[in-house]
Amino acid sequence: MKGELLRFTTAGSVDDGKSTLIGRLLYDSKSIFQDQLASIQATSKKKGLEEIDFSLLTDGLKDEREQGITIDVAYRYFNTPNRKFIIADTPGHIQYTRNMVTGASTADAGLILIDARQGVVEQTRRHSFIAGLLRIPSVMVCINKMDLVDFNQKCYDQIVSDFEAVKNSCNLRDVEFIPISALLGDNIVDPSKNMPWYSGPTLLNHLETLKIHDSTIINSFRMPIQNVIRPHSNEYHDYRGYSGRIASGQLALGDLVTIYPSNKSSVVKGIFRGDLSLEKALTGDSVAISLEDDIDISRGDTLCSGDAPSIDAKLNATICWLGNEPQRLGSKYILRQGTNETNSMITEIKGLLNIETLDFETFKGPLCSNEIAQISLKSTKVIVHDAYSKNRVTGSFILIDNATGSTVAAGMIL
């Protein structure tokens, strides 16, 4: 676990104190450079504040700071002696749902912030729903601004009780509750002296000891092919290798693998990372593989073992519309899934998510920015895939506008 990288995202309602929390975490863990500290101290003084405004550390761009809102995903990297971290600070505004989807798509954990004075609100439910939708393995619920409710335990207990219903309805797993004050630093790095009734971990302690639930380690082996390697040299005249990044599972010399969509099988002859020959490779490794048999394999094919993947040109999925422009009904979009690309068309919108009830309701379209919907689509060639609930890599895709080249939607295969 020591030195292991943890990616986590933050989300909450407007003014719940997300940016302040991240700034305080960076400050108290001594992860701020002196010039950064001097800059935010000067800016805080310029704004007439007596204390440091820690939110300035994550409120990315100058224009955003001047407006007093965070309107994009602000990424921050820091490390402690025990672990490395990447934080994605996402906006709290309902019109920036797409930003949370972007920030949370690769997260190992999610941090949902709740204002102790407000309790569980609509945006708490929305963010929890998205965390469940994206299958974020672990969730931390931080009840912030405990200083403004006199560090009252009954207030904290009530919010925990209220969130339990949200947790169950959104299929959240592994939830940890922590009462904090981002402004004063209570339970961020050091235990709070103001809340002796709380005996759980501080936020940093929990982050440092959180087990990364990488379900892809135990999933069936999947490796989308990125390149076919043919050196065309005298030394490696007959060599044919297939390179890519292992999306799930593990691979060893002598393993039987099947190439999809051709459904042809062979035995692993060699595994290479650069000039280094390996006996096995794990999830996340970028390797080149050679096989015992000469099989026609191309970029976009997938090497598999274990449970067979699904292969179809028709998909049902949940998507979040990311584009600034509305969906063009009947238009073709490039579907990119792993290393595979194909033209596709949304054939049906089965339901649009009602952000208040969290139910999918009948909707004909077109989809607009930040909207989440269940759809059917058809592609011009088959897609080798798994359900997103089983594999977050092979079960996800993006849609790209043919005309502009911009990403307009992120999808999770059902």
Backbone torsions as a table, in degrees:
resi	resn	phi	psi	omega
1	MET	NA	-33.5	-178.1
2	LYS	-63.3	128.1	-178.6
3	GLY	84.1	-6.1	-179.3
4	GLU	-68.9	143.1	-179.0
5	LEU	-87.6	130.3	175.9
6	LEU	-119.0	122.9	175.0
7	ARG	-99.7	125.1	175.7
8	PHE	-138.0	151.7	-177.5
9	THR	-115.0	153.5	177.3
10	THR	-116.9	146.1	178.4
11	ALA	-153.9	152.1	178.7
12	GLY	178.0	179.4	178.4
13	SER	-75.5	166.8	179.2
14	VAL	-58.1	133.6	176.9
15	ASP	66.2	22.4	173.4
16	ASP	-75.6	-14.0	176.7
17	GLY	98.3	27.9	-178.5
18	LYS	-62.0	-50.8	-177.5
19	SER	-64.4	-37.5	177.2
20	THR	-64.0	-41.3	179.3
21	LEU	-60.8	-48.2	-179.0
22	ILE	-64.7	-41.1	177.1
23	GLY	-60.9	-43.4	178.1
24	ARG	-63.6	-41.2	179.1
25	LEU	-62.0	-43.6	178.2
26	LEU	-65.1	-41.2	-177.7
27	TYR	-68.0	-50.1	-176.3
28	ASP	-69.9	-24.7	177.8
29	SER	-91.5	8.9	177.0
30	LYS	57.8	45.0	-178.8
31	SER	-110.7	21.7	-179.6
32	ILE	-113.8	132.3	175.7
33	PHE	-71.7	153.9	-177.2
34	GLN	-60.3	-38.5	-179.7
35	ASP	-68.3	-34.2	175.6
36	GLN	-64.6	-45.5	-179.7
37	LEU	-62.0	-43.7	179.3
38	ALA	-62.3	-38.2	-179.0
39	SER	-65.9	-46.7	-178.0
40	ILE	-73.5	-28.3	174.9
41	GLN	-64.6	-43.4	179.4
42	ALA	-65.6	-42.4	-180.0
43	THR	-66.0	-40.5	178.7
44	SER	-62.6	-42.5	178.7
45	LYS	-64.6	-39.6	178.9
46	LYS	-62.4	-32.9	179.1
47	LYS	-81.8	-0.6	178.2
48	GLY	82.3	20.2	-178.6
49	LEU	-93.4	140.8	178.5
50	GLU	-80.2	-32.7	-179.7
51	GLU	-105.0	164.8	178.1
52	ILE	-68.7	133.3	175.1
53	ASP	-89.1	94.8	-174.6
54	PHE	-66.5	-19.7	-179.2
55	SER	-63.6	-21.8	-179.3
56	LEU	-63.6	-21.1	-178.9
57	LEU	-70.6	-24.9	-177.1
58	THR	-119.7	-8.7	178.6
59	ASP	-80.4	67.2	-175.1
60	GLY	-9.6	-84.3	-168.2
61	LEU	-90.6	156.3	-177.3
62	LYS	-59.4	-43.4	-179.0
63	ASP	-62.2	-38.4	179.3
64	GLU	-65.0	-41.5	179.5
65	ARG	-61.3	-44.3	-177.1
66	GLU	-65.2	-30.8	177.9
67	GLN	-79.3	-16.3	178.6
68	GLY	79.8	17.3	178.4
69	ILE	-134.2	158.0	174.5
70	THR	-103.3	120.8	-173.3
71	ILE	-119.2	9.9	178.2
72	ASP	-142.1	178.3	176.0
73	VAL	-87.1	117.9	179.5
74	ALA	-99.6	115.7	-179.5
75	TYR	-94.5	136.9	177.4
76	ARG	-134.2	138.7	177.3
77	TYR	-112.5	133.7	171.1
78	PHE	-152.2	166.1	179.4
79	ASN	-144.7	155.3	173.9
80	THR	-120.8	175.0	177.4
81	PRO	-60.0	-17.0	-174.5
82	ASN	-103.9	-21.4	-174.6
83	ARG	-164.5	157.4	173.2
84	LYS	-103.2	148.0	-176.2
85	PHE	-135.2	144.8	165.9
86	ILE	-123.6	122.0	-179.1
87	ILE	-105.6	135.3	171.9
88	ALA	-113.1	106.1	179.9
89	ASP	-90.4	107.7	-175.4
90	THR	-100.6	153.1	-178.0
91	PRO	-65.7	153.8	178.7
92	GLY	-92.9	-11.1	-175.2
93	HIS	-70.4	140.7	-178.0
94	ILE	-62.3	-28.7	-179.2
95	GLN	-76.8	0.3	178.5
96	TYR	-118.4	34.8	175.9
97	THR	-54.6	-39.7	-177.5
98	ARG	-60.4	-31.2	179.9
99	ASN	-68.4	-37.4	177.2
100	MET	-66.6	-40.8	178.1
101	VAL	-59.4	-43.5	178.8
102	THR	-62.5	-47.8	-176.9
103	GLY	-67.8	-30.7	-173.9
104	ALA	-93.1	-10.5	-171.5
105	SER	-61.4	-30.1	-179.5
106	THR	-114.6	14.6	-173.5
107	ALA	-77.3	142.1	172.2
108	ASP	-85.1	-22.7	-178.4
109	ALA	-151.1	156.9	177.8
110	GLY	-126.2	139.7	177.7
111	LEU	-113.1	115.3	179.0
112	ILE	-105.9	124.4	-176.2
113	LEU	-100.2	136.7	178.0
114	ILE	-127.5	131.1	175.3
115	ASP	-74.0	122.1	-176.9
116	ALA	-59.1	-26.8	-179.7
117	ARG	-78.4	-27.8	-174.9
118	GLN	-98.7	-29.8	-177.6
119	GLY	73.2	-159.3	-180.0
120	VAL	-72.7	120.5	-178.8
121	VAL	-121.2	-178.8	-176.4
122	GLU	-56.1	-43.9	-177.7
123	GLN	-70.3	-26.0	173.3
124	THR	-61.7	-44.5	179.6
125	ARG	-65.8	-40.6	-179.6
126	ARG	-63.8	-47.9	-179.6
127	HIS	-64.7	-36.7	178.2
128	SER	-66.5	-39.0	178.1
129	PHE	-62.2	-44.9	-179.7
130	ILE	-65.3	-39.1	177.4
131	ALA	-60.9	-41.0	177.1
132	GLY	-69.8	-40.0	179.6
133	LEU	-61.0	-40.5	-178.3
134	LEU	-86.0	2.5	176.0
135	ARG	57.8	41.4	176.1
136	ILE	-64.9	123.5	-170.9
137	PRO	-62.8	-39.1	-176.7
138	SER	-132.1	142.9	-179.1
139	VAL	-128.8	132.9	173.8
140	MET	-108.3	124.3	176.2
141	VAL	-104.7	108.3	-178.9
142	CYS	-100.6	116.4	176.1
143	ILE	-86.7	105.0	-172.1
144	ASN	-93.6	168.0	177.9
145	LYS	62.0	36.3	176.5
146	MET	-62.5	-23.8	177.6
147	ASP	-64.4	-26.4	-177.9
148	LEU	-84.6	-5.3	174.0
149	VAL	-120.1	25.1	177.2
150	ASP	58.7	32.0	177.3
151	PHE	55.0	39.5	-173.4
152	ASN	-76.6	122.3	-178.2
153	GLN	-68.1	-37.3	-179.5
154	LYS	-62.0	-38.0	177.2
155	CYS	-62.0	-46.1	179.1
156	TYR	-62.3	-47.0	-178.3
157	ASP	-61.6	-36.9	-179.8
158	GLN	-66.2	-41.0	179.5
159	ILE	-66.2	-40.9	176.9
160	VAL	-60.0	-43.8	179.0
161	SER	-63.3	-43.6	179.5
162	ASP	-63.9	-35.9	-176.8
163	PHE	-74.8	-22.3	180.0
164	GLU	-57.7	-39.0	178.3
165	ALA	-65.5	-39.4	177.8
166	VAL	-64.7	-43.3	-179.8
167	LYS	-56.2	-45.9	-177.8
168	ASN	-69.7	-40.5	-178.3
169	SER	-71.1	-25.2	-178.0
170	CYS	-100.7	5.3	178.2
171	ASN	56.8	41.4	177.4
172	LEU	-81.2	141.6	178.8
173	ARG	-114.3	159.0	170.0
174	ASP	46.3	68.9	-177.9
175	VAL	-102.6	131.6	177.7
176	GLU	-118.8	130.5	179.3
177	PHE	-103.1	133.0	180.0
178	ILE	-137.1	121.5	174.8
179	PRO	-82.6	129.7	-174.3
180	ILE	-140.7	166.2	164.5
181	SER	-131.7	103.4	-179.2
182	ALA	-64.2	-34.4	-178.5
183	LEU	-65.3	-44.0	-176.1
184	LEU	-96.6	-14.6	177.7
185	GLY	92.9	7.7	-178.6
186	ASP	-64.7	125.8	177.1
187	ASN	61.4	21.5	174.4
188	ILE	-86.3	-60.5	175.6
189	VAL	-113.5	-44.9	-179.7
190	ASP	-105.9	147.7	178.1
191	PRO	-59.9	143.6	-178.2
192	SER	-78.0	131.7	173.8
193	LYS	-80.7	-14.7	-178.7
194	ASN	-87.2	-10.8	-179.5
195	MET	-129.4	66.3	-179.2
196	PRO	-63.8	-17.7	180.0
197	TRP	-74.2	-13.6	179.6
198	TYR	-98.0	123.8	-176.9
199	SER	-113.9	6.8	-178.6
200	GLY	-80.4	-173.1	-177.4
201	PRO	-76.5	156.8	168.7
202	THR	-74.7	169.3	-178.9
203	LEU	-60.6	-48.6	-178.0
204	LEU	-64.8	-39.6	178.5
205	ASN	-61.2	-41.6	179.2
206	HIS	-65.7	-42.2	179.5
207	LEU	-63.5	-38.2	-177.9
208	GLU	-73.0	-26.9	-175.7
209	THR	-107.1	-2.6	-178.2
210	LEU	-64.0	127.6	177.3
211	LYS	-78.8	127.8	178.7
212	ILE	-78.4	115.6	-178.4
213	HIS	-85.2	81.8	-179.7
214	ASP	-88.8	89.3	-177.5
215	SER	-64.7	-19.7	-178.6
216	THR	-68.3	-19.7	178.9
217	ILE	-63.5	-37.1	-176.4
218	ILE	-98.9	-2.8	177.6
219	ASN	-74.1	167.1	175.1
220	SER	-61.7	152.6	-177.6
221	PHE	-68.8	132.3	175.8
222	ARG	-140.2	130.5	173.2
223	MET	-143.3	102.7	174.4
224	PRO	-64.5	133.1	-177.9
225	ILE	-78.7	124.0	178.3
226	GLN	-94.0	-43.3	-179.0
227	ASN	-143.7	149.1	169.5
228	VAL	-101.9	124.5	-173.1
229	ILE	-101.6	117.2	175.0
230	ARG	-130.9	96.0	-173.8
231	PRO	-62.1	-29.9	-177.5
232	HIS	55.4	45.6	177.7
233	SER	-124.4	160.0	179.2
234	ASN	-61.6	-37.5	-177.4
235	GLU	-68.1	-38.3	-178.3
236	TYR	-120.8	47.7	-172.3
237	HIS	-59.5	-40.1	-175.5
238	ASP	-101.7	7.9	-176.4
239	TYR	-75.2	134.4	171.3
240	ARG	-135.9	117.2	-179.2
241	GLY	-120.9	161.1	-178.2
242	TYR	-130.4	116.2	-174.3
243	SER	-105.6	152.9	178.5
244	GLY	174.4	-178.9	178.6
245	ARG	-108.8	129.2	-177.8
246	ILE	-68.9	118.2	-176.3
247	ALA	-82.0	-30.5	179.5
248	SER	-162.7	158.9	177.4
249	GLY	75.2	-163.1	178.6
250	GLN	-144.6	163.7	-174.2
251	LEU	-137.7	142.5	178.4
252	ALA	-135.4	157.9	175.6
253	LEU	-56.1	137.3	179.4
254	GLY	89.2	-6.7	178.5
255	ASP	-69.1	144.8	174.0
256	LEU	-88.3	125.8	179.1
257	VAL	-123.6	154.8	177.4
258	THR	-119.7	137.0	-179.6
259	ILE	-98.1	127.0	178.3
260	TYR	-117.1	145.0	15.6
261	PRO	-90.0	3.7	-175.7
262	SER	-72.0	-21.4	179.1
263	ASN	64.7	31.7	175.9
264	LYS	-100.9	145.7	-174.6
265	SER	-119.6	155.9	176.5
266	SER	-159.7	174.1	-179.1
267	VAL	-105.5	140.3	-179.3
268	VAL	-70.3	119.9	-178.4
269	LYS	-95.0	-37.5	-178.2
270	GLY	-150.2	148.5	175.6
271	ILE	-129.2	126.3	-173.8
272	PHE	-132.9	140.5	168.3
273	ARG	-122.2	100.2	-171.8
274	GLY	65.5	-127.6	178.1
275	ASP	-89.3	-1.5	-176.2
276	LEU	-89.2	126.3	176.9
277	SER	-89.4	132.4	-176.6
278	LEU	-116.1	155.6	173.8
279	GLU	-90.6	-27.5	177.5
280	LYS	-152.8	164.0	178.2
281	ALA	-140.8	150.0	-173.7
282	LEU	-117.8	172.6	176.5
283	THR	-51.5	132.1	178.9
284	GLY	92.6	-13.6	179.0
285	ASP	-74.7	137.4	172.4
286	SER	-98.7	115.4	-172.6
287	VAL	-139.4	168.1	169.5
288	ALA	-114.7	139.9	-175.6
289	ILE	-124.8	136.3	171.4
290	SER	-112.6	151.2	-175.7
291	LEU	-120.0	159.2	179.1
292	GLU	-66.5	-31.6	-175.5
293	ASP	-109.3	151.0	177.4
294	ASP	-87.4	102.9	-175.7
295	ILE	-119.3	143.1	178.9
296	ASP	-74.5	106.3	-178.6
297	ILE	-126.9	139.1	-177.6
298	SER	-128.9	164.1	173.3
299	ARG	-55.5	135.5	-178.8
300	GLY	99.6	-18.7	173.2
301	ASP	-72.2	166.3	-178.3
302	THR	-130.9	128.1	173.4
303	LEU	-86.0	132.0	-174.3
304	CYS	-138.9	156.0	165.9
305	SER	-150.6	165.6	-174.5
306	GLY	83.2	-143.9	180.0
307	ASP	-60.9	137.9	-180.0
308	ALA	-71.3	141.8	176.8
309	PRO	-76.8	170.1	173.1
310	SER	-86.0	146.9	-179.8
311	ILE	-134.2	115.4	-176.5
312	ASP	-162.2	153.6	175.0
313	ALA	-96.1	-5.5	177.4
314	LYS	-115.7	127.7	-176.6
315	LEU	-127.4	147.0	166.5
316	ASN	-108.7	134.3	-173.8
317	ALA	-152.4	162.6	168.6
318	THR	-104.8	129.0	-179.2
319	ILE	-126.7	153.2	169.6
320	CYS	-112.0	124.7	-179.1
321	TRP	-79.0	117.1	-175.5
322	LEU	-98.0	-19.4	-173.4
323	GLY	-68.5	149.5	175.3
324	ASN	-71.8	-31.4	178.8
325	GLU	-92.2	147.0	178.3
326	PRO	-63.0	159.7	174.7
327	GLN	-59.7	139.9	174.6
328	ARG	-95.9	108.5	-176.5
329	LEU	-59.8	131.1	178.4
330	GLY	83.6	-1.0	-178.6
331	SER	-85.7	155.9	176.7
332	LYS	-91.8	142.8	175.6
333	TYR	-129.1	149.0	174.1
334	ILE	-76.1	125.2	176.1
335	LEU	-98.1	120.1	177.5
336	ARG	-114.4	118.3	179.6
337	GLN	-130.3	107.7	-173.6
338	GLY	65.3	-123.1	178.9
339	THR	-99.0	3.5	-177.4
340	ASN	-95.6	137.0	176.2
341	GLU	-131.4	140.2	178.1
342	THR	-157.6	155.3	174.1
343	ASN	-74.3	147.3	-177.9
344	SER	-149.4	167.0	178.4
345	MET	-144.9	135.2	174.2
346	ILE	-74.6	116.7	-175.8
347	THR	-92.7	-22.5	-178.7
348	GLU	-159.1	138.3	169.9
349	ILE	-101.3	108.7	-173.6
350	LYS	-79.8	-27.5	179.7
351	GLY	-175.3	147.0	177.4
352	LEU	-108.2	134.4	-179.2
353	LEU	-69.6	123.0	171.3
354	ASN	-82.0	112.8	-171.7
355	ILE	-66.3	-18.5	179.9
356	GLU	-87.6	-43.6	-177.8
357	THR	-94.1	-15.5	-175.9
358	LEU	61.5	27.4	174.1
359	ASP	-107.2	150.7	174.8
360	PHE	-89.0	125.6	-175.4
361	GLU	-115.9	155.3	-179.3
362	THR	-56.3	133.7	-175.3
363	PHE	-156.6	136.3	-178.8
364	LYS	-99.6	-18.1	179.5
365	GLY	101.3	178.9	2.6
366	PRO	-80.8	159.8	177.0
367	LEU	-76.6	143.3	179.1
368	CYS	-119.2	169.6	-175.7
369	SER	-52.3	135.6	177.7
370	ASN	78.1	-3.8	-179.2
371	GLU	-81.1	144.9	179.8
372	ILE	-115.9	131.6	-174.7
373	ALA	-144.6	156.5	170.2
374	GLN	-98.1	129.7	-172.5
375	ILE	-134.9	167.0	165.8
376	SER	-118.2	142.3	176.1
377	LEU	-140.3	161.3	-179.9
378	LYS	-130.0	135.4	-179.5
379	SER	-113.4	161.9	-177.3
380	THR	-78.0	-17.9	172.7
381	LYS	-138.8	162.2	-173.3
382	VAL	-67.7	150.9	178.3
383	ILE	-113.1	125.1	173.7
384	VAL	-86.0	119.4	-171.1
385	HIS	-153.4	167.0	169.2
386	ASP	-123.9	163.0	172.9
387	ALA	-64.8	141.3	-179.0
388	TYR	-58.4	-32.0	179.8
389	SER	-64.9	-20.6	179.6
390	LYS	-100.8	-30.6	-176.2
391	ASN	-151.5	110.3	-175.3
392	ARG	-70.2	-16.9	-179.1
393	VAL	-89.3	-58.2	-177.4
394	THR	-78.5	-6.5	178.3
395	GLY	-101.2	8.6	-178.4
396	SER	-121.1	159.4	178.7
397	PHE	-158.2	168.4	171.4
398	ILE	-127.4	155.6	173.9
399	LEU	-110.4	134.6	-175.9
400	ILE	-119.5	134.1	177.9
401	ASP	-69.1	124.6	-179.6
402	ASN	-59.6	-37.5	-173.2
403	ALA	-78.4	-42.0	-173.4
404	THR	-102.3	-19.8	-176.9
405	GLY	78.3	6.6	-178.9
406	SER	-89.7	148.5	177.8
407	THR	-76.2	125.0	-175.7
408	VAL	-110.6	-15.3	-179.1
409	ALA	-157.2	149.5	171.9
410	ALA	-117.5	133.7	-173.0
411	GLY	-126.7	151.9	177.2
412	MET	-126.5	117.6	-173.8
413	ILE	-73.4	132.0	-179.4
414	LEU	-84.7	NA	NA
